[in-house]
Amino acid sequence: MNKVGKQVNFDAKKQISIFNNLSLLLFKSFIKEPKSIIFMIVVPIFFNIMFFFIMGGKYGQTPGTEKFAILFAYTLLPCMTCLTLLAPAVVEWKNSVFLKRIDITGIRKSVFIAALWLVYLIAGIVSFIIMMLFNIIFSEILNAMSVEKANTLIKLMGNIHWGYFLLSMVLITLTSIALATMFGGIFSSSGSSQGMIMMVYFFSIFLSGIMLPPEIFETSKGMIIFTYFIPHKYGVFLFLYATRGWNNGGWDNPFNKHYEIKFDDTGKPTPGDFIGQDFTSTWQPIIGAILILAAIFTITTFTFKWSAKK
């Protein structure tokens, strides 16, 4: 029994050591790649500015909303761009000797995937913080230049539910990383991988509730049901609950509770019949996001290929 116990301890220490060394190797690979800064910071800031000027004014005119509150959702963009950065990187590694050398050492796929997820999770969190700081400064500058004053992000942050805020950000980042790892591990062609990832990326940023408020596009029961098949929806709705749920009774907020839009005789839009509700309790999106992550991790462990060659 003592020998068995020592062997288990030895294996555990060995696996931890391998995990740490592999994480360090992947981290060095990440910071040496110029595309990391472009995809995790430059591209999100570009989309952030562009869509704020497209949607910011309209969003602020919606009853019960604040003009700059939409910037909260835009801070999630770096968490999403992990998709477009990681998947091509995995395909490139498969076409080079990088993954082949790792495979030769006998490292388990599950250990490699876990280390990869950890490195990109940290990168996503750091990029999220940078985006948050940028949007805080951005909202202050715009408000100072505007004639009509509004509550900036600093003032709105006092109403955030910070626990759900941080949890949702982690879940969204992990969902992006998980999808990127799965598709990158399956595809051998960079073009095929990029095509699939870009399709998932644009579906996610527009129909999960990040770039467009859900009350804008969830105008039918069928559309609500369709969005359940978007993996990011669960984490994003938890994020919206953390940043908007305080405004109008938690899950009774317009981002979650949908009505038909009708117009009166003057052409003014008014709420019609009740269509449906995405979630009724906080545990639902949390469990949904965790189950999706567990399923993707399991699938990736079995389908991940070390080499692009068949």
C-alpha positions as CSV (number, residue, x, y, z in Angstrom):
1,M,0.0,0.0,0.0
2,N,2.9,2.4,0.8
3,K,4.5,1.8,-2.6
4,V,1.2,2.5,-4.4
5,G,0.7,5.7,-2.4
6,K,4.2,6.9,-3.2
7,Q,3.7,6.1,-6.9
8,V,0.5,8.1,-7.0
9,N,2.2,11.0,-5.2
10,F,5.1,10.8,-7.7
11,D,2.8,10.8,-10.7
12,A,0.8,13.7,-9.4
13,K,4.0,15.8,-8.8
14,K,5.2,14.8,-12.2
15,Q,2.0,15.9,-13.9
16,I,2.0,19.2,-12.1
17,S,5.6,19.8,-13.1
18,I,4.7,19.0,-16.8
19,F,1.7,21.3,-16.6
20,N,3.7,24.2,-15.2
21,N,6.5,23.8,-17.8
22,L,4.0,23.5,-20.6
23,S,2.0,26.5,-19.5
24,L,5.3,28.5,-19.4
25,L,6.1,27.4,-22.9
26,L,2.7,28.3,-24.3
27,F,2.9,31.7,-22.5
28,K,6.2,32.5,-24.2
29,S,4.7,31.5,-27.5
30,F,1.8,33.8,-26.9
31,I,3.7,36.9,-26.0
32,K,6.2,36.5,-28.8
33,E,3.5,36.5,-31.4
34,P,2.6,40.1,-32.7
35,K,-0.9,38.9,-33.6
36,S,-1.7,38.5,-29.9
37,I,-1.7,42.2,-29.3
38,I,-3.6,42.9,-32.6
39,F,-6.4,40.3,-31.9
40,M,-6.7,40.8,-28.2
41,I,-6.5,44.6,-27.9
42,V,-6.3,46.5,-31.2
43,V,-9.3,44.8,-33.0
44,P,-11.6,44.9,-29.9
45,I,-10.9,48.6,-29.4
46,F,-11.7,49.2,-33.1
47,F,-15.0,47.4,-32.9
48,N,-15.7,49.0,-29.5
49,I,-15.4,52.5,-30.9
50,M,-17.2,51.8,-34.2
51,F,-20.3,50.1,-32.7
52,F,-20.6,52.6,-29.9
53,F,-21.1,55.4,-32.4
54,I,-23.5,53.2,-34.3
55,M,-25.5,51.9,-31.3
56,G,-24.7,54.2,-28.3
57,G,-27.2,56.9,-29.1
58,K,-30.0,54.6,-29.9
59,Y,-29.4,52.5,-26.8
60,G,-29.4,55.6,-24.6
61,Q,-32.8,56.5,-25.9
62,T,-34.4,53.2,-24.8
63,P,-36.4,53.7,-21.6
64,G,-34.5,52.5,-18.5
65,T,-31.1,52.4,-20.2
66,E,-28.0,54.6,-20.0
67,K,-26.0,55.8,-23.0
68,F,-22.6,54.5,-21.8
69,A,-23.9,51.3,-20.3
70,I,-23.6,49.5,-23.6
71,L,-19.8,49.8,-23.2
72,F,-19.9,47.2,-20.5
73,A,-20.8,44.5,-23.0
74,Y,-18.2,45.8,-25.5
75,T,-15.5,45.1,-22.9
76,L,-16.2,41.4,-23.6
77,L,-14.8,41.7,-27.1
78,P,-11.2,40.5,-26.2
79,C,-12.9,37.5,-24.5
80,M,-14.4,36.7,-27.9
81,T,-11.4,37.4,-30.1
82,C,-9.6,34.4,-28.4
83,L,-11.6,32.5,-31.0
84,T,-10.0,34.2,-34.0
85,L,-6.5,34.1,-32.5
86,L,-6.2,30.6,-30.9
87,A,-7.8,28.4,-33.6
88,P,-5.4,29.4,-36.4
89,A,-2.5,29.2,-34.0
90,V,-3.4,25.5,-33.2
91,V,-3.6,24.7,-36.9
92,E,-0.2,26.4,-37.4
93,W,1.3,24.4,-34.6
94,K,0.0,21.2,-36.1
95,N,1.6,22.0,-39.4
96,S,4.9,22.7,-37.7
97,V,7.1,20.6,-35.4
98,F,5.7,22.3,-32.2
99,L,3.0,19.8,-31.4
100,K,4.9,16.9,-32.7
101,R,7.7,17.5,-30.2
102,I,5.1,17.7,-27.4
103,D,3.5,14.5,-28.6
104,I,6.8,12.7,-28.6
105,T,7.4,13.6,-24.9
106,G,4.2,11.6,-24.0
107,I,2.3,14.5,-22.6
108,R,-1.4,13.7,-22.4
109,K,-3.9,15.7,-24.5
110,S,-5.9,16.6,-21.5
111,V,-2.9,18.2,-19.8
112,F,-1.9,20.1,-22.9
113,I,-5.5,21.4,-23.4
114,A,-5.8,22.4,-19.8
115,A,-2.5,24.3,-19.9
116,L,-3.6,26.0,-23.2
117,W,-6.9,27.0,-21.6
118,L,-5.1,28.5,-18.6
119,V,-2.7,30.6,-20.6
120,Y,-5.4,32.1,-22.9
121,L,-7.7,32.6,-19.9
122,I,-5.1,34.7,-18.2
123,A,-4.6,36.6,-21.5
124,G,-8.3,37.1,-21.9
125,I,-8.7,38.4,-18.3
126,V,-5.7,40.9,-18.8
127,S,-7.2,42.1,-22.1
128,F,-10.6,42.5,-20.5
129,I,-9.1,44.7,-17.8
130,I,-7.3,46.8,-20.5
131,M,-10.6,47.2,-22.4
132,M,-12.4,48.2,-19.2
133,L,-9.9,50.9,-18.5
134,F,-10.0,52.1,-22.1
135,N,-13.8,52.4,-21.9
136,I,-13.7,54.2,-18.6
137,I,-11.5,56.8,-20.2
138,F,-13.4,56.7,-23.4
139,S,-16.8,57.4,-21.7
140,E,-15.3,60.3,-19.6
141,I,-13.8,62.0,-22.7
142,L,-17.1,61.6,-24.7
143,N,-19.2,62.9,-21.8
144,A,-16.9,65.9,-21.3
145,M,-17.2,66.8,-25.1
146,S,-21.0,66.2,-25.1
147,V,-23.6,68.9,-24.5
148,E,-26.0,66.4,-23.0
149,K,-24.4,64.8,-20.0
150,A,-24.9,61.2,-19.0
151,N,-23.7,58.8,-16.4
152,T,-20.2,57.5,-17.3
153,L,-18.9,54.0,-16.7
154,I,-17.4,55.1,-13.3
155,K,-20.8,56.1,-12.0
156,L,-22.5,53.0,-13.5
157,M,-20.0,50.7,-12.0
158,G,-21.5,51.3,-8.5
159,N,-24.5,49.2,-9.6
160,I,-22.6,46.2,-10.8
161,H,-23.0,42.8,-9.2
162,W,-19.3,42.1,-9.1
163,G,-19.4,38.4,-8.3
164,Y,-21.5,37.5,-11.4
165,F,-19.6,40.1,-13.4
166,L,-16.3,38.4,-12.9
167,L,-17.7,34.9,-13.2
168,S,-19.5,35.6,-16.4
169,M,-16.3,37.1,-17.9
170,V,-14.4,34.0,-17.1
171,L,-17.1,31.7,-18.5
172,I,-17.3,33.7,-21.8
173,T,-13.5,33.6,-22.2
174,L,-13.3,29.9,-21.5
175,T,-16.2,29.3,-24.0
176,S,-14.2,31.1,-26.7
177,I,-11.0,29.2,-25.9
178,A,-12.9,25.9,-25.8
179,L,-14.4,26.4,-29.2
180,A,-11.1,27.6,-30.7
181,T,-9.3,24.6,-29.3
182,M,-11.9,22.2,-30.6
183,F,-12.0,23.6,-34.1
184,G,-8.3,24.1,-34.3
185,G,-7.7,20.5,-33.2
186,I,-10.2,19.1,-35.7
187,F,-9.2,21.0,-38.8
188,S,-6.0,20.6,-40.7
189,S,-6.4,23.5,-43.1
190,S,-6.0,27.0,-41.8
191,G,-8.5,28.3,-44.4
192,S,-11.2,25.8,-43.3
193,S,-10.5,26.6,-39.6
194,Q,-10.7,30.3,-40.2
195,G,-14.0,30.0,-42.1
196,M,-15.7,28.1,-39.4
197,I,-14.3,30.3,-36.6
198,M,-15.3,33.5,-38.3
199,M,-18.8,32.2,-38.8
200,V,-19.1,31.2,-35.1
201,Y,-17.5,34.5,-34.1
202,F,-19.9,36.8,-35.9
203,F,-22.9,34.7,-34.9
204,S,-21.7,35.0,-31.3
205,I,-20.9,38.7,-31.0
206,F,-24.2,39.7,-32.7
207,L,-26.7,37.1,-31.4
208,S,-25.4,36.4,-27.9
209,G,-26.1,39.9,-26.7
210,I,-22.7,41.5,-26.9
211,M,-22.8,43.9,-29.9
212,L,-26.6,44.1,-30.1
213,P,-28.9,44.3,-27.0
214,P,-31.1,41.1,-27.0
215,E,-34.3,43.2,-26.9
216,I,-33.4,44.3,-30.5
217,F,-33.3,40.9,-32.2
218,E,-35.2,38.5,-29.9
219,T,-38.5,39.5,-31.3
220,S,-40.1,36.0,-31.6
221,K,-40.3,32.8,-29.7
222,G,-38.3,31.0,-32.5
223,M,-35.5,33.5,-32.3
224,I,-35.3,33.1,-28.5
225,I,-35.0,29.3,-28.9
226,F,-32.4,29.7,-31.7
227,T,-30.1,31.7,-29.5
228,Y,-29.9,28.8,-27.0
229,F,-27.7,27.0,-29.5
230,I,-25.1,29.9,-29.3
231,P,-22.7,28.7,-26.6
232,H,-21.7,32.3,-25.5
233,K,-25.3,33.2,-24.8
234,Y,-25.2,31.7,-21.3
235,G,-22.2,33.6,-20.1
236,V,-23.3,36.8,-21.8
237,F,-26.7,36.8,-20.2
238,L,-25.1,36.3,-16.8
239,F,-22.9,39.4,-17.6
240,L,-26.0,41.4,-18.7
241,Y,-27.7,40.4,-15.5
242,A,-24.6,41.7,-13.5
243,T,-24.5,45.0,-15.4
244,R,-28.2,45.6,-16.2
245,G,-30.2,43.4,-13.8
246,W,-30.2,46.0,-11.1
247,N,-32.0,48.4,-13.4
248,N,-35.4,46.8,-13.6
249,G,-35.9,43.9,-11.3
250,G,-33.2,41.4,-12.2
251,W,-34.3,38.9,-14.8
252,D,-37.4,41.0,-15.5
253,N,-35.1,43.4,-17.3
254,P,-36.0,44.0,-21.0
255,F,-32.8,42.2,-22.1
256,N,-34.3,39.0,-20.8
257,K,-38.1,39.5,-21.0
258,H,-39.4,40.1,-24.5
259,Y,-42.7,41.5,-25.8
260,E,-44.0,42.1,-29.3
261,I,-43.4,45.7,-30.6
262,K,-46.5,47.4,-31.8
263,F,-47.1,51.0,-32.9
264,D,-49.8,53.4,-31.8
265,D,-51.6,55.9,-34.1
266,T,-48.8,58.4,-33.7
267,G,-46.2,55.8,-34.8
268,K,-44.7,55.5,-31.3
269,P,-43.5,51.9,-30.5
270,T,-45.4,50.3,-27.5
271,P,-45.0,46.8,-25.9
272,G,-47.4,44.2,-27.2
273,D,-48.1,40.6,-26.2
274,F,-45.5,38.8,-24.1
275,I,-43.2,36.6,-26.3
276,G,-41.0,34.8,-23.8
277,Q,-38.2,34.9,-21.3
278,D,-34.6,33.6,-21.8
279,F,-33.9,32.7,-18.2
280,T,-35.8,32.9,-14.9
281,S,-33.0,32.2,-12.4
282,T,-29.3,32.9,-12.1
283,W,-28.3,29.3,-11.8
284,Q,-29.6,28.5,-15.3
285,P,-27.0,30.3,-17.4
286,I,-24.3,29.3,-15.0
287,I,-25.1,25.6,-15.2
288,G,-25.6,25.9,-19.0
289,A,-22.2,27.5,-19.5
290,I,-20.4,24.9,-17.3
291,L,-22.1,22.0,-19.1
292,I,-21.1,23.4,-22.5
293,L,-17.5,23.8,-21.3
294,A,-17.4,20.2,-20.0
295,A,-18.9,18.9,-23.2
296,I,-16.4,20.8,-25.4
297,F,-13.4,19.8,-23.2
298,T,-14.4,16.1,-23.5
299,I,-15.0,16.2,-27.2
300,T,-11.7,18.1,-27.7
301,T,-9.7,15.5,-25.7
302,F,-10.9,12.7,-28.0
303,T,-10.8,14.6,-31.4
304,F,-7.7,16.8,-30.9
305,K,-4.9,15.9,-33.4
306,W,-1.3,16.5,-32.8
307,S,-0.4,16.6,-36.5
308,A,-2.2,18.0,-39.6
309,K,-1.1,14.9,-41.5
310,K,-3.5,12.0,-41.7
